[in-house]
Amino acid sequence: MNNSSPEPELIATNELSEDFALIELSDRRIFLGMGPFNRATTPAQSGISFYVNDFNLSSLRPWFIPSSYEQIKASDITHLTDGHTLPKLYWKDPNYNEFKECFDQISKLRKEGVLQKAVPAVTSTASIPDPFHYCLNLVKSSFPHLSSLSSYAFSVKGNGFVGLSPEQIFKLESSQLNTMALAGTSSSEENLIFENDPKEQHEHQLVVESIRRRLSDLGMIEESERETLDIGGMVHFLSNFTVTLNEDPTIDEIIRNLHPTPALGTVPRTSEASAALDKFRNRLKVPPMFGSPFGLKVDNFFEAFVLIRGLFFNKDTIHLPTGCGIVDGSKIDNEWDELAFKRRWVKSSFGLNQ
């Protein structure tokens, strides 16, 4: 346990530097942490610690302990920006033929019994001259939003991400763990068709069954009925799980048990299936952080979200990745349309539909 860092001091939002982290928890608390961060293998015992890792959980020091932090209100978000007008983004959209190659290979692996489901992703990109200030303006433009979404942002040395996630990977408080199965996508206008779509029901059920298996060794499970979650123009199927833990696993152990969620990874979660998904992600140039967990530990409370419905940036480029679940019954043109629909939703949510 790394306890060398003093407990962070509270900060004023007008002192925000280029190294910061922001997360909105499901109970609507918003925490803002300031860098420089102390990176550690374990979280601090007191104060707050952010969990930041890539999709493959390759970081040995995933805990970012801020130099200072404060709990802020949604109304404070407006003070995070300098009010400068930002330039219009010109997007380069993903290539259909490259996606088709991956779709065909996943379909082949599915027929061979290697996969029941895989989630490839494609990415739009745009040049960006000032990612830090762009990130802050994107955070500001995402408020207000529905309570079914949680805002997140992170920036270190000109690299980071910002988004609105509907998917909680898990929440841990005392001996109770909450998580969810979130899968299937449609527009809110087609909700009735979506609710009766066999392909969407099948995709969600695969996720439910996979999560149920992963939770089975942790404790007693309570599972909700399937419902529809509306995130504003977009709907998903949702099932909630509550687990009363038998033992006291570490946060890192739970993350490695649940991530990648079957909504973003593969079913089954075998080394062969994971290796195949890695190849697809690399071939389609998916940002390494897309679909990864981003969380916050506050004293004895922890909650993490999946990095979807967002944008990822480096020093001169912003990336907008979207994924789709390919299962039995998937049709390539429908999946391609879903990917574009998700990109439009992200752009609209952050005021980027110029």
N, C-alpha and C positions, 0 to 999 in steps of 0.2 A: 504494500500500500504506500503510495507516494503522498506523504503529508508535509513535504518541505515547504510548500507554498503557503503564505499567510492567507487567511480568509479574505476574499475580495472586498474592496471598498465600493460603496455606491458611487455612481457617476451621474453626470448631467448629460442629457442627450446631445447638447450642442458641442460636446467634446469628442464626438464619435470619430474614430480613426478608420483607416482603411482595413484594419483587422478587427472583425466583429462577428458575432453570431446572434441570431434572433430566432426564437421559436415561440409559437402560440400553442399552448396545451389545450386539450379537449375541454377543460373546465374554463377556458378563455383567459387564463393567466398568460401574460406575455413577458418573457425574460429576454433582456438584451445584455450580452456579455462583450466586454472590450478586450482587445489584445494589447500588448503581446500575450499570447497564450503559452502556458506551460503544458507541454505535451507529456502524457504519462500513460503507463500501462494499466493503471487503475484510477478510478475517480477519487476526488478529494472526499474526505470523511464529512466535511461540513461545507456550507456554501453551495455553489452550483458547479457542475461539470457537463460539458457537451460531449456527446458521442458522435464522432465523425469517421466514417470508413468508406472504402470503395465497395463495389458490388461483390467482389470476391473476398472481402474481409481480410485483405492482405496486410493492413497496417498493424504493427506490433504495439503502437502507441496511439490508440484511437481516441483517447480522452483528452479534450482540450479544456484546460482550466483557465478561465479568464483572469486578467489582472484586476478587473473591477466589473461590476454588474449592477443592474437594477431591474426591478419589476416595473413595467410601464403599462399604460392604458392604450387602447386603440387610438384614442384622440391624440396621444403623444407622437404617433407615427408622422404626423405632418411636420414635426420639427426636425426630422432626420435629414431633410433635403435642403439644398441651397436655393431651390426655385428656378435653377437654370433650365432653359428649354433644351431638350436633348434631340440629336439628329434622328431623322427617319432611318429605319432599318430596311435594307434591301436583302430579302431572303433568297437563298439558294435551296430549292426543295430537293428531297431525296429522289433517287433514281428507281423507277418502277422495275426495270429489268434486274437490278441487283436484289431487290426485295423478292422478286419472283424466283430467283435462284434459291434463296433461302427457304421460301415457302415450299418449293418443290422438294428440297432435301428434307425438310421437316416432315412433309407428307410421306416421303419414302421411309424415314425412320419410324414413323407412326405405324405404317403398314408392316414393318419388320418387327414390331413389338418393342422397340427401344424406347419409344415415347408414347404417352397418351396426350400430352400437352406440352407445348413450348411457347415462349413469349419472345419473339424477335422484336427488334425496335429499329426505327429509321430516324434520321436526324436532318432537320433544316438548320442552316447556318447563315450568319450575317456578320459583317465586319462591325466592330465596336471600338470607338476611340477611348472611352473612359468607363471601363466596366464597373468601377466602384460606385461612382455617382449614378450610373444607370441602374445598378442594383438597388440603391436606396430609393430612386424614383419608382422602380417597379414595386417595391414593398409598399410604398405609399399608395400607388394606384390600385393595389389589390384590396384595399379597405374602402368601404365595408364589404363583407362577404357573408355567406350563409354559415351557420354554426356547424354544418356538416363538413366544413373545410378548416384546415389549420395552416396559417401562414408560417413560412420558414425562410431564412436567408443566412448566408455564410460567406465571408470574404477573408482571404489571407493572401497577402502579397499579390493582389490583382487576380486571383483565381477564386472561384466560388460558385454559388448557385442561389436561386431564389424561386419560390413556388408556393402553391396552395395545394396541400395534400389532403385527399379524402380518406387515406388509408393509414390507420394506426397499426404498426407492427405489434406492439403490446404496451400495456400500462401495468406497472408493478407497484403495489402499495401494501406493505406488511406481507401477509401470506396470500394475498389475492392477486391473480394475474388476469387481465382482460386482453383479449385480442379479437380479430375479426377475419372473416372470409369476405373479400370484396372482388367480385369478378362479373364479367358481362357488361356490355356498354351499349347505350343507345341514346338518342336525343330524347329530351323530355316530351316532345311532341308525339313521339311514337311509343310512349310508355305502354299502352295496352297491347300493341303488337309484341313489344319486347318481353313483357311478362309471360307471354304464351309461346315464345320462340324456343323450340326444342334444343337448338344448338346452344343458345345462351344459358338455358337451364342446365344442360350437360356440362358446360364449361364451369359454371358455378359449383355444381355438385362435386366435380373433380377437386376443386380447391377446398371445399368443406371437408371431404373425406381425407385429404392429405393433411390438413391442419389437425383434424381429430386424431389421426395416428400420431402426429408429433407431440400432441399434448397428453396422450394416454399415460405416459410414464411419470408425468409431473404431479398428478393429483386428481381429485374429483372434478369432473367437467359438467358444466351446465351450458346448454346450447339453445339459442333462440330459434324461432321460426324464421325462414327466409322472408326478407322484406325488400322493398325498393328504396334506395337512397338517392335523393335528388340533390345534386350539387350546383344547380342553377344552369339549366339548359342541357344537362347531361345526367343520365341515370345509370345506376349500377345495382346489381343484386348484392344484398348484405346479409350475413349471418354473424351474430355475436357469440363469443365464447367467454365464459368465466371459469377460472380454475382455482380451486383451493389447494395450494401447494402442499405436498407431503413433506418436502425437505426445504432447504434454503439455498437454491442454486444462485450463482453469481449472475449479474446482468449479462456479462459476456457469454456465459454458458447458454442463457436463454436466447440471446440473439443468434448464436450459432445453431441453435435447435430450430428456430423459426425462420431464419433468413437463408436463402431468398424465399419469400412467401410463394406458394404455388401460383399466385396471381401474377408474379413477375418472373418466376423461374421455370422449372420443369416438373412434370408428373410422369413417371416417378422421379425422385431426386437421387439418381445414381451417379457415379463418377463418369460413366459413359455419356449420360444425358447432359450433365453439367459441362463436360468438355465440348460437346456439340454446341451447346448454347454459347459458350465462350467464343467459339469460332464464328458463329453468326454475328455476335456483338462486335467482334473485332473487324470482321469483313465489312459490316455496315457502319463502322466508325462511331459507335455509340459511346458517349462520354462514360468513363469508368464509374462515376458516381451515380448515374441514372439507375433508379430502382434500389439504391442502397439505403440502410437505416440512418436516420439522423435523430438524435434524442437528447434529452436533458435529465440529469439527476439533480434533484433539489432535496438535500438532506436524505431522508429515507424513501423518497418518491422518485420514480423514473417513468418516463413516457417517450416513445420513439415513433416516428412516422416514416413511411416509405417515400423516397424522393421521386415522386411522379408529379405530373401537371406542373412542370416548372421549366426553368431555363438554367443553363450551365455556362459559365464564361471563363475565359482566360484573358491574357493581357490585350488581345486584339480581336477576339472572336466570341460570339455568343451562339450557343447551340440549343436547339429546341428538339429534344428526342420524344418520341411517342412509341408505345408498344401495343401489341395485340396478341391475344391468345389464340393459337392455332390448335384446334381439336378436330375430332371426327365431325364432319359436317361443315367445316370452314370452307368458304369460297374466297378465292384470292381477291376478286374485285371488291367484295364486301369488306374484307380486312383492310385493303388499301384505302377505301373510303373512310373506314373507322379511324385509321391513322391520321388522315387529313382532318377529320372532324375534331379529333383531340387537339391537333395543332391550332385549329381555329379557336377552340375553347380557351386554350392557354393565351393566345394573342388577345382575345377579347377580354379575358379576366385581368390582363395587365395593360390594357389600353394600347395595344400594338397593332390594331387593325387599321393602319394608315393606308 
